[in-house]
Amino acid sequence: MGINSTLPQDFIDRFSQYEMISYMSLLNIYRDLKLAHPGEFDHLVYASLGVLRPYVLLEYAVSDFIDSGASIARLTDAGFIDFLEVLHFALGSFTNRNDYVPSFMRSRNFIEIQGHRFVFSTVDGGFCTWEALFELDSSPFVNYIPITNSSGRIMTYSRVGVQNQFLSLAVSNGVNQYLAWEFIRSLIRVSSYQEIRTNEMRAALNYMVAPNTINTSIMTEGFAVQAQRAFEQVFYRDSINGLGLISFIRHDEPDALQRQISNAIVRLEGYVNMPVAHRPYIPAAIWPIYDDFMDGIITADDAAHRLQNIISLWLIE
């Protein structure tokens, strides 16, 4: 997640103080920017969506106020109501709130156009995720950092699976059905909400869902050497084509480039073992309430109580 480099310096500094930032902190920065400079930045939309699509934010926010293990929802808490109010302030006036803006950036011109449209820039896939780890020169967006949920878990746009293709499990009729169901429940809970707590569970998930999720252990031996070679190869290839954020990275000085590569690897190594928040599974019955709230038909308090009823029943079932 990067911030528009043309904003007032105090807001850039506020964003830059974070090593990673929660979705609620982003919403608060956007709200405060609009309040401090009324009318001046009305041409800038909140963000180039991706993981910050409003309905994705709502899914994460709802899951942040759910104790899945105890089947308890706390959606009438003041913190969740505050989230709804800030979300409405940021996005309630836009008619196409769920329009998708590609988070990958194919060309320098595409990125520069985004600089005239968004306060924040999302990089969550495609061509330039890794490039956001480097120092950007004259870029419309700067200071890229990971985005997290309220618990400090790195947010991902996809659920466990890619392009809505999810992990399927089946068990034989000859086994103990109770134990089989408990095993499947444990896998769902671990892959969707909880940290992986044991080496055995890590191994199981690594075998079954590693291709589609980063919430697993990875081989760290030799990581730095392999990453070094990969970065050097990609810089050589993509510097010719000028793809994505690479066009804003100074790579004409070998020593400076090597320093940036080393810094990027250090950042990556710091992210490897961080807990991850997969996009949660939330019942579709919440969306009519979401639409009514964002359209101003019901208040945040009303929406919170209706969501509380629906999610509580869903958890029981």
N, C-alpha and C positions, 0 to 999 in steps of 0.2 A: 504494500500500500504506500503510494507516494502522495505528496501534497503539491498543489499548484505553486510554482515558483514566483508568480506575480502577486500573491496575496500579501497583505501587510506583514512586515517582518515579525511582529509579536506573535502572530498566529503560526507562522512557519517555525518560530522558536518553540512555541508551545508544543507543536507536533514533534519537533526534533528531539525533545527531551526524553521521548519514549524509546526504549530498545525494541519494544513491541507494543501494540496498542489494541485496546478492546473496541468492539463495534460501538459500545455505548459512548466511549470517549470520542470516537469519530463523530458521532451524531451531536455530541455536546459542542465540539469545536465548530461544526457547521452552524448549529443554532446560534452560538455566540457571535460568529462572524456576521451572520445576517442581522442580528440585533445591534451589533456595534457599528455596522456600516449599512444602514437601511437604504435599499435601492441600488447601492454601488455595485453589488455582485449578483444582482438578480439574473444576469445572463449565464451564471454558472450553476449547473445542476450539481446535486450532492456528489455523485461518484459515477465512474464508468462501470457500474453495476457488477456483473459477475457474482462473486460471493456476497456482494452488498445489495443484491436485488431485495426489494422490500419483503417479499414473501420468504426469502431465505433467512433474512434477519429475524423475521417473526418466528420461524421454526427454531432458530438457535435460542432466541429469547425465551420462548415457551419451555424449551428443554432445560434452560438454566434455572427455571423455577419449578422443576419436577424432580422428585426423589423417586427414580424408577424402582429402586430396590424395595422401598417401603410403600410404593404405589400412592404417593402423596403429591398433590399439586398445590402450589402456593401462588397462583396467578392473581390473587387479589392483594398481594403485598404491594406496598407503596413503590418499591423498586420497579416492578413490572408495569404498573400504571404510569410511572414516570417515563419508562421506555416507550410506551404507546404514545404518550403526548409528544415526546421529542420526535418520534418517527413521523407522526402526523405533521408536525411543524416542518420537518425536512422535506417530506414527499407528498403530503396531502394535496398540494395545489397542482400537481402534475397529473394530467389526464392519462398519460401513458407510463404509469409508474412501473410497470413490469416489462417495458421494452428492454431488450437485451442489446447491450453494446459490447462487441467482442473485446475480451480482456487481453487478447494477444495483439501485438502491435506490429503490423506487417511492414510499414514504411515510416521514414522520418516525417513525411507529410501527414500521415495518419495521426501520429503522436502530437504533432503541432496543432492539428485541428482539435484534438481532445483538450489541448491546453486552453482553448477558447470556449470550452463547454463544461468542464468539470472542476470541482474543488479538489477531489481526490481521484487518483488513478489506480485501478485495480489490476494487478498482474497475478493471475492464478492459473496460467496454463499457456500453451502455444509456444511461440518462438522466443519469448524474452524473459521468462521467469528468472533465469539465472543472471541475466544482464542487470537486473535491478540490484544486485549485490555490489555493483561497481560504482565508481565515482562518475557522475554524469556532468558533462560540460555543456552549458547553455540549454539544458533540457527544460521543457515546460513543467516537468514534475521532478521533485527531488526527495532525497531522504527516505527511500523505500525501506519499510520495516514490515514484519509479519503482523497479521491481524488475529486477534484472539477472542474467545468468548469471555464471559465474566469471571471464569475460573482460571484464566490464563492459558487455556489450551488453544493451540494453533487451529484456526478454522480452515476447513476445506470446502470447496464448492460442491463436489460430488459426494454422494453417500458411499457406502461400501459397495463398490461396483462402478462401472464406467458406462456412460450413456444409458442409465437406467437398467443396466444388466446387473442383477444382484446374485449373490451367492445362494445356491440351492443345496439343501441337505436332505438326505433320505436315510431311513433306518429300516432294518429288516424286521419283519413281523415276528421273528423268532426271539427277539431280545426283550428285556424288561422294558415295557413301554414307559413306565414312570421314570426310570433312570435315563432313558433315551431323551424324553422330553426335558428333563432337568439339564442334560448336557447341551441340548440345542438352545435352551433359554440362556445358559451361561455364555455360549458363543455369541448370541445376539447382544446380550448385555455388555460383554467385553468389547465387541467390535463397534458398538454404537455409542456407548456412554462412558464406560469405565476404563481406567488404566489397566494394562495387561500386567498382572501381578506376579506371575510365576513363569519360570523358564519353560515348563511343560505347555502352558497355554500359549506362550510366545511361539513355541515350535509348531503347535497345531495351527495357529492362525497364519504363521509364516508359510506353511505348506498350502493352506486352502485359499487365503485371500491376499497374499503378499503382492501378486501382480496388480491388484486394484486398490491398495490402500497403503498409506505411509505409517499407519498405527501398528507397526510391527518392528521387531529388531532387524538391523541390517548388519552386513559384514563390514566392520570398520577397519580391519587390517588392510593396509595398503590404500585406504581411501584418499589420503592426501596426494599420493603419487599419481593415482588414476585420475583424480580431479584436475591436477596440474596439467596432465597430458591432454585431457578433454578440453579444458579451457583454451589451451594453446591452439589445438586443432580447430576449434570453433571460431576463435578469433581470426585465424588465417582464412577460413572458408567464408564466414559471414562478413568480414571486413571488406571482402571483394564485392559482395552483394548489397551491403549496406542495410541489412534487415534490422528492424526493431530498434531497441534502445542502444544497440551497439554503435549506431551512428553518432551517439552523444558521448561515447567513451573514448578518451584519448589513448590510442593504442599505437601511436607512431614512435613512442620512446620506450625501448625494450625494458629499461630498468624500472620505469614508472609502471609499465604494464605488469611486470613480475611482482611488484609490490602490491598492486591491486588484486592480482590473482591470489597471492598469499593471504591477503585480508579477506577475500571472498571465501576461501577455503576455511579459514578460522570461523567465520560466521556460520557456514554450513555445518561445521562440526558441532557448533553450539546448538543448532536446531535439531540435530539427529535424534537425540534422546528426549526431546521435549514431548509432553503428552499432546495428543491430537484430538480435536473435537470433530468427529464426522458429522456431516449433515444429518440431523436426527429424523426419525420416522414420526410424523405427526398426522393425526386423522384429517381427512379432507373436509370434515364437517366444520372446521374452523374458518374456512375461506369466506363463506357468506358473512360471517361476523366481521372478519377483516375488511371486506369490501364496504359494509355498512359503516364501519368506523372511519375508514379512510375517506369516504364520501361525505362525512359529517352528519350522518343520520343518527348515530348513537355516540355517546361520550366514551372517553377512555375508561371510566369507572364501569359503565354498562358493559363495554366490550370485555373487560377483565372478568367480570362476574359470569358472563355467558361462556367465556372460554374456560373458566374454572369448572363450570358444570360439565361441559363437554369432555374436557381432559380428565376430570375425576372419574367419570363413567368409563372412559376409554381405558384408564389404568386398571380399574376394577375388572373389566372384561378381559 
